[in-house]
Amino acid sequence: MTVATHPLVARARLLADDLLAPHAERVDQAGVPVSHVEAVKRSGLLGVGAPAEYGGAAAPAAVARRTAEILAGACCSTWFVTTQHYTPVKLLAASGLPVRERLLRPLASGELLAGIAYAHVRAFPRVPVRAVPERGGWRFDGTVPWYTGWGLNDVMLLAGVTDAAEVVFAFAEAREQPGLRPSPPMRLAALTASRTVSLRLEGLWLPGKAVVLRTPQKEFAVVDRPRNTNASPAVFGVADAALALLDGVPEAEETARSLRTRLDETRERAYALWDHPVPHERIEERLALKTRSYDLMRAATTAAVVAGGGRSLDLDSRAQRLFREGMFLLVQGQTAEVRRAHLGHLGD
């Protein structure tokens, strides 16, 4: 079975063509609806890489990347809400703690959707959220700057850092509760539809059985680094969608052909590094391909806007939506290392 013929790729394409893409401009303005999330849950895509014995598909990484491209290109807001789910599933699959048996099956099967509240850990030695042992569990205090999918997620993966520089990951219900208060939804230039808020934590207490991982911050940083230095499948998905808008535009044919060739070559090289057996090696090459993918996405979305002319200024225009989504992807999951590499590349 190839990636192209995998059943989950077919389901992603059906979902994209029948539901996500036709409604993407409306969702962009009104917000990701519960019905979109329920459709993704039913599709089986939330368990793409989860263990089969827990109801997942245990599909190869290449299948997960391809489905991400398809969903992001169809409706980046829906993709962004649902893509938060995969890290919690991965952590649970690797964990030997009791929370695995409680949550892995409902998350792998799509019964529940998970969000993430741990990107702030990358700010270390600054500690936006502190974790303190208390009453057989953990108390969390501070501010989670970004939390996506509020009102759509069932559970969240929350992280805090202890005074001993240990990162504590634990699951909490994704709802307002004592010690946890969300901000109003953020108004963003792109992906406002993703229902992103900040979370104020004031003595949120979680039991010890909610913990999925405790690890030194230095070890977390080593494992986390490749996630941000690799090129994102969503970037390729948005670029593909923008180039599709050039089909049938005679004056854009040569531009589209050139960009597709370079995009496919970059994707092939970038994904080869995704599959490299040592994920924290060849970092400079990974960053170079990541910034090249940004260049190509930016060129593709710009070409779509130019080809659309004045119509691209309409909020119902697919071209301008993809252009704004591309802007969002330039900073999504950005670290200081990625920012330096990207700015250095732009200055060359």
Disulfide bonds with the S-S distance in Angstrom:
none
